[in-house]
Amino acid sequence: MTTCNLQIEYPDKSCVLDQDEEFFHVVTDDGQERIKIHEYDRVYDIPGLYEEVVYNRLQCDSPQVISDLLKDTLQDHGDGQDPLRVLDFGAGNGIVGECLREAVDTEAIVGIDIIKEAKKAVKRDRPEIYDDYYVMDLSQPESHDEEKLNNWNFNALVTVAALGFGDIPTQAFINAFNLVNNNSWVVFNIKDRFFSEDDETGYNEILQDMIGNNLKVYKKHHYCHRLSMAGEPLYYYAVVGRKEVNF
Ligand SMILES: C[S@@+](CC[C@H](N)C(=O)[O-])C[C@H]1O[C@@H](n2cnc3c(N)ncnc32)[C@H](O)[C@@H]1O
């Protein structure tokens, strides 16, 4: 993909903000543009910007961590099943799809994101990664969208860095969980606070319920997802499990 020749200015390390408030400046001939990391439409529109800020500067390694955990789990518990038909939910500009293709045997990877700029960035930067990519809102999926997705016969759901923080709401995650077959691999990461009693997003409640009744967990790994702009580690849980029944 295009390499990044952008001039980016970062706030002083003393500027401590919650993740969804963090920003930087892109310097152009016309002046400075202030962009929040979570303004994904604006970030994806500039080739290489997401990779430079999130992966190089803030050292995010989650797509690789998640792919490697899935690979290890398949080696230990995969019982020689079919290659994976993966739904990458909140796929963004395709880095997760790229890592999954390298790490595990896939028959198909399909991306979904809620914004069209993500699909545009995938077409521009990683056109060969996804078998299809849909711009869809799974909070209240249309029946024709559900039908389209069911035709993929998914046996894996992967969601990286997209739960909580005003991104994927709990109902959309539940709908995606219910879209994949029983026995599917379900792999996701989530900020540790959202998977604890301090959670205010609703995720802790549904995950605890799911794990008790619908999802058998094989790995739960606490790790540094990325650094904050102030240089502090931001810890997430990565979870690999297998769906038992619909939620
Ligand atoms: C931090 S990015 C992560 C992108 C990618 N998974 C990665 O790890 O590089 C979060 C992504 O979730 C998407 N997103 C937010 N809300 C969503 C929703 N309700 N349904 C689908 N995608 C959503 C955003 O548009 C964005 O592309």
The ligand as an SDF file (V2000), in Angstrom:
LIG
                    3D

 27 29  0  0  0  0  0  0  0  0999 V2000
  -10.5350    1.3280   15.6840 C   0  0  0  0  0  0  0  0  0  0  0  0
  -11.2650    0.8990   14.1350 S   0  0  0  0  0  0  0  0  0  0  0  0
  -10.6810   -0.7730   13.9760 C   0  0  0  0  0  0  0  0  0  0  0  0
  -10.5950   -1.1950   12.5460 C   0  0  0  0  0  0  0  0  0  0  0  0
   -9.9890   -2.5960   12.3530 C   0  0  0  0  0  0  0  0  0  0  0  0
  -10.7780   -3.6190   13.0170 N   0  0  0  0  0  0  0  0  0  0  0  0
   -8.5620   -2.6410   12.8690 C   0  0  0  0  0  0  0  0  0  0  0  0
   -8.3360   -3.2330   13.9480 O   0  0  0  0  0  0  0  0  0  0  0  0
   -7.6750   -2.0810   12.2140 O   0  0  0  0  0  0  0  0  0  0  0  0
  -12.9860    0.6510   14.5390 C   0  0  0  0  0  0  0  0  0  0  0  0
  -13.8350    0.4040   13.2910 C   0  0  0  0  0  0  0  0  0  0  0  0
  -15.1640    0.0320   13.6980 O   0  0  0  0  0  0  0  0  0  0  0  0
  -16.0750    0.6300   12.7860 C   0  0  0  0  0  0  0  0  0  0  0  0
  -17.4050    0.7040   13.3970 N   0  0  0  0  0  0  0  0  0  0  0  0
  -17.8420    1.5570   14.3370 C   0  0  0  0  0  0  0  0  0  0  0  0
  -19.1300    1.3190   14.6370 N   0  0  0  0  0  0  0  0  0  0  0  0
  -19.5170    0.2880   13.8630 C   0  0  0  0  0  0  0  0  0  0  0  0
  -20.7340   -0.4330   13.7080 C   0  0  0  0  0  0  0  0  0  0  0  0
  -21.8150   -0.1190   14.4390 N   0  0  0  0  0  0  0  0  0  0  0  0
  -20.7850   -1.4350   12.8120 N   0  0  0  0  0  0  0  0  0  0  0  0
  -19.6810   -1.7470   12.0900 C   0  0  0  0  0  0  0  0  0  0  0  0
  -18.4960   -1.1060   12.1890 N   0  0  0  0  0  0  0  0  0  0  0  0
  -18.4200   -0.1100   13.0630 C   0  0  0  0  0  0  0  0  0  0  0  0
  -15.4620    1.9880   12.5120 C   0  0  0  0  0  0  0  0  0  0  0  0
  -16.0010    2.5990   11.3610 O   0  0  0  0  0  0  0  0  0  0  0  0
  -13.9900    1.6150   12.3870 C   0  0  0  0  0  0  0  0  0  0  0  0
  -13.6430    1.3030   11.0610 O   0  0  0  0  0  0  0  0  0  0  0  0
  1  2  1  0
  2  3  1  0
  2 10  1  0
  3  4  1  0
  4  5  1  0
  5  6  1  0
  5  7  1  0
  7  8  2  0
  7  9  1  0
 10 11  1  0
 11 12  1  0
 11 26  1  0
 12 13  1  0
 13 14  1  0
 13 24  1  0
 14 15  1  0
 14 23  1  0
 15 16  2  0
 16 17  1  0
 17 18  1  0
 17 23  2  0
 18 19  1  0
 18 20  2  0
 20 21  1  0
 21 22  2  0
 22 23  1  0
 24 25  1  0
 24 26  1  0
 26 27  1  0
M  CHG  2   2   1   9  -1
M  END
$$$$
